[in-house]
Amino acid sequence: MDRIAGGSAGPDGWPSRFGAAFLIIRLIPAWHTAPDATRTAFAAGVLGLWEWLEHTDPIPHRTPLANAVRAWTEYRIRITALGDH
């Protein structure tokens, strides 16, 4: 993920600038009780927003962020398909 985002990785391997965002998501109680399909749909919605911004208002940081969300969405799709979580 660090390669995709272009930042330095934190202790968990995720880029430090994304660590806070994922921590916030994990702090939302509904996230832990939501079905995998719902979490994956949320990821796809976030990806759609970032792709739209990437194309309608291209600024340097948008592409790395869209790529990071794309990787997260692909991960969500894989674990939802496998039923691992």
HELIX and SHEET records of a PDB file:
HELIX    1   1 ASP A    2  ALA A    5  1                                   4    
HELIX    2   2 SER A   16  LEU A   27  1                                  12    
HELIX    3   3 PRO A   29  THR A   33  1                                   5    
HELIX    4   4 ASP A   36  THR A   56  1                                  21    
HELIX    5   5 ARG A   62  LEU A   82  1                                  21    
END                                                                             
